[in-house]
Amino acid sequence: MTISRRSAIKGLATIGAASGLSSCAQPNEKAPSTSQLKQPTLSVPDEPDQLLLNHDNAVEEMQRAGVDLLICRDPVNVQYLTNLRTTPEVLGMDGVSYATLKASIDRKPTYIGSRIQFYFDAPKASVVEQLDFRFVGVPAEPDLYGQLKEASDIANAPAAIYAMPRMHDEQPLSPLESRRLKQIERAVTELKATSEAAILAEILETDLVNKTIAIDDLMLRSVIEKSGLDVRIVDGERLIRRMRLIKSPLEIDYMRFSAEANTLAAKAAARRVREGATFADVRKEFAKACTEYDTRAKFMMLDTHTPNLSRGEIKDGRSFLMDSVSAFEGYHGDYGRTVCLGEPNRKMQKVIAGLSATWDRVLPELKPGVTFNEIIKLTMKLYREVGLDVGYAVNPHSVGMHHHDDPNAVDFSLGYIKDNVKLQEGMIVSIDMPFLDVGLGGSAHLEDSVLITKDGPELINDPSDRVIVI
């Protein structure tokens, strides 16, 4: 099968020639805005009333692993357990917020953090009611606190409030100010002198049936050791990624939005491609398009180049892969396509057609019970059947709060060794199918996001435009 420029446009519903050009095109031409190009509209999800956490699945995973208590320090994991995004970490203030989860279906996740930060974040009341809180202030007696050795003494050390806005009565409070204060009153049950004191209180008050605590950062080991308890410590990052494999209904809603917004932003960037544009130009267009959907551009590989400032130039007749990743509220969309500036050469036509034919046969097989290794084996077999004898990569991976959201195969590994995940209902996966060989006149890619249901796979981004001819 060959793909001419005309047949590609007809059969694959490609974007077609750009009607407006930006800095990606003519150097002296005024760029139209995204709205001028009539971007498709997409409604941004409302602030949620429930937790992101798939609580039933999380507790099941903990019980299966024999873990009594999970303690998280990583901002991504804290957000997953509590919905609270730890703004100070963005500013480089590491270790400001923590979250814990006990292996009991009737126990809420616990948020550990500063009272002032909670005031700034002002989460919804419906979310606050689904959490427990241990707020952190400062030691009321700093010199005495530094001398404490016993875990119970540290956990119960006197604490003082740190930095809260003063109250005045000259003007009525705004609705937001009133809501913040009510949220503080609802959430505050106790104040701990430090994060260490709060974490120790969590450990000491948990019934450690299996004497096992999972942590996502080895810096937490010293706090556990200070508790004086004889416990086993396991890799909490590996555990929580297993939890995150099966999405909650809210997460699936976020992923649907993120996948579609990411696709629309990638196509908007591709519309502006013209000869002479650089990779950096295309990435800028992608980042601008993402803002239309309140998403954040995270990554864009172009023609196997990954650095954001790479100046590779796009030339007529070249086919190049476009792998685009952006995120909404931390949830990632992942979309890969082949972009052709002009008609691709014969070899690239065969590659493009082969990728499409292979994906058509792989997609229906993405059902519960199939493993990543089985997907790889099947895809490589199908590549050979369609006559593609050059080197290919195929990479199935979970998508969620990370672009590659798969668990590691072993605890506390120095390197990333992806586990051989078995597909289950509620997972969202992507099957990377890039053509990476060089010296053939270009590169190619095909990648969509897929929700695994009990009835089979469901594409959650627009699957059309398998090749984009400009």
C-alpha positions, -999 to 999 in steps of 0.1 A, spaced: 0 0 0 13 35 -9 1 67 5 1 97 -18 -4 131 -4 -39 132 -18 -50 98 -6 -35 105 28 -56 137 31 -87 118 20 -84 85 38 -69 97 70 -87 131 74 -54 150 79 -52 185 90 -43 198 56 -24 230 47 -22 256 74 -45 285 69 -26 308 92 11 310 100 30 320 131 67 323 139 67 287 129 62 300 93 72 333 77 95 354 98 78 387 91 42 375 91 19 383 120 8 351 137 -30 345 142 -41 335 176 -53 301 185 -89 314 186 -85 328 151 -78 293 139 -111 283 155 -98 258 180 -124 232 190 -139 240 224 -135 217 254 -150 223 288 -125 223 316 -137 200 345 -149 217 377 -131 216 410 -139 181 423 -161 172 452 -144 138 458 -109 125 462 -88 114 433 -78 84 453 -93 50 443 -96 42 480 -110 7 478 -82 -4 453 -55 14 474 -65 -4 506 -67 -37 487 -32 -32 474 -19 -24 508 -35 -55 523 -21 -76 495 14 -63 502 10 -67 540 15 -29 545 -1 -13 576 8 24 569 18 43 538 37 76 543 43 98 513 66 128 508 65 131 470 42 160 460 26 138 433 17 111 459 5 137 484 -19 151 458 -31 116 449 -40 108 485 -54 141 495 -62 163 464 -40 189 479 -13 203 457 18 212 476 26 247 462 57 253 483 75 224 466 71 242 433 91 270 449 119 246 460 107 242 497 111 205 499 93 184 525 65 209 535 36 185 531 31 148 537 2 123 535 -5 89 550 -29 61 544 -38 32 567 -47 -2 554 -83 1 565 -113 9 544 -129 30 572 -98 52 577 -95 85 558 -62 96 543 -43 121 565 -28 153 553 3 166 573 12 202 565 13 238 576 -19 255 587 -10 287 567 -5 267 535 -39 250 540 -54 285 544 -38 296 511 -50 265 493 -86 268 505 -98 234 494 -135 226 490 -154 216 521 -166 184 505 -129 173 501 -119 185 536 -146 162 551 -130 132 534 -96 138 551 -80 137 585 -55 165 593 -24 169 614 -13 205 611 22 216 618 33 247 635 66 254 653 80 241 687 66 262 715 98 255 734 125 251 707 154 244 731 135 217 749 123 202 717 159 198 704 167 177 735 138 152 732 147 116 725 116 95 731 92 92 701 61 99 723 77 130 738 85 143 703 50 135 690 34 153 719 58 183 722 41 217 727 34 235 695 27 271 685 9 285 655 32 297 627 22 327 606 -15 332 602 -31 364 589 -43 388 616 -81 396 618 -95 431 615 -131 443 616 -129 474 594 -145 457 564 -166 426 560 -147 394 550 -149 384 514 -166 351 506 -132 335 501 -118 348 534 -149 335 552 -147 301 535 -110 298 544 -116 305 581 -145 280 582 -123 254 565 -95 259 591 -121 255 620 -134 223 604 -100 208 597 -80 217 628 -81 190 654 -46 193 668 -13 211 661 21 194 661 54 211 666 71 197 635 64 174 605 86 148 623 63 150 654 32 146 632 46 116 613 57 99 646 22 105 659 8 87 629 32 58 633 26 54 670 -12 56 667 -14 30 639 -21 -6 647 8 -23 629 -6 -57 624 20 -67 599 47 -44 613 53 -30 578 55 7 567 58 18 531 76 50 523 81 68 490 113 86 501 142 70 520 146 102 540 115 90 560 135 60 572 152 80 600 118 91 614 106 56 615 137 44 632 133 72 658 99 56 667 118 27 683 94 2 667 107 -30 651 91 -26 616 98 -36 581 102 -8 556 92 -13 519 91 8 488 60 31 490 66 46 455 63 11 440 32 5 460 14 37 452 21 33 415 4 0 417 -25 18 434 -26 44 406 -28 18 378 -66 15 383 -82 49 381 -111 62 401 -141 77 382 -127 112 389 -93 102 375 -109 88 344 -128 121 339 -95 140 342 -77 116 319 -104 119 292 -101 157 293 -63 157 294 -60 132 265 -84 152 243 -69 186 252 -34 173 245 -45 160 211 -61 193 202 -30 213 213 -7 190 193 -28 193 162 -29 231 166 9 231 167 11 209 136 -12 233 117 15 260 119 43 239 106 59 253 74 93 248 58 121 266 78 103 263 112 125 250 140 116 224 166 117 251 192 90 270 172 67 240 171 71 235 209 62 271 215 31 267 195 22 235 214 27 253 248 5 282 237 -22 259 225 -22 241 258 -31 273 277 -64 273 258 -74 242 278 -58 251 312 -32 224 306 6 226 308 29 214 281 53 189 295 72 173 266 73 172 229 96 149 209 101 160 173 119 138 148 136 120 177 149 153 192 138 159 228 156 191 242 131 220 244 155 245 228 167 222 200 169 242 167 164 214 142 149 228 110 118 213 93 123 209 55 99 201 27 96 164 20 107 153 54 84 131 76 89 135 113 74 120 145 56 143 169 51 129 204 32 154 226 26 153 263 7 178 284 -10 176 318 -42 188 335 -41 190 373 -11 166 371 -29 141 348 -11 135 315 -23 132 279 0 113 255 -4 116 217 19 105 189 16 111 151 36 114 119 37 148 104 47 152 67 57 185 52 49 176 16 46 140 3 67 114 22 91 93 2 82 57 -7 100 41 23 82 64 48 49 58 31 54 21 38 64 28 74 33 50 80 9 25 65 26 -4 84 22 14 118 -14 21 111 -22 -15 100 -4 -28 131 -22 -6 155 -56 -16 140 -48 -52 149 -32 -45 183 -59 -23 197 -87 -49 199 -64 -72 219 -60 -47 248 -83 -65 272 -81 -74 309 -56 -101 315 -32 -92 288 4 -83 300 28 -57 287 52 -84 275 24 -101 255 16 -67 239 52 -63 229 55 -98 215 23 -94 195 32 -60 181 66 -72 169 50 -102 152 25 -79 134 53 -56 123 69 -85 105 36 -96 90 31 -62 73 66 -63 59 84 -38 82 118 -53 86 136 -22 100 142 -17 137 112 -7 157 104 2 193 71 -7 210 65 4 246 32 -2 264 29 20 295 4 33 320 -5 70 318 -17 90 347 0 113 372 33 105 354 37 101 316 51 67 324 31 57 355 41 21 358 54 5 391 90 -6 394 97 -43 394 117 -43 427 118 -22 459 141 8 461 158 0 428 186 23 417 173 21 381 138 20 366 129 -16 358 93 -15 346 71 -43 360 53 -66 336 19 -51 342 -13 -71 335 -41 -50 321 -72 -46 343 -104 -27 341 -100 9 349 -64 12 336 -54 38 311 -25 28 289 -6 40 258 12 18 233 42 38 220 48 28 184 77 51 172 99 45 141 133 57 152 157 44 124 177 71 107 188 76 71 154 69 55 141 104 51 123 108 84 108 93 115 72 83 123 50 76 153 15 64 162 2 66 198 -33 70 214 -45 67 250 -67 37 258 -91 31 287 -93 -6 295 -129 -17 302 -145 -50 309 -157 -51 273 -124 -42 258 -104 -10 249 -119 25 246 -99 53 229 -101 85 250 -86 109 225 -95 116 189 -80 87 170 -82 103 135 -54 120 116 -31 90 118 -8 109 95 -8 147 93 1 160 58 9 197 56 
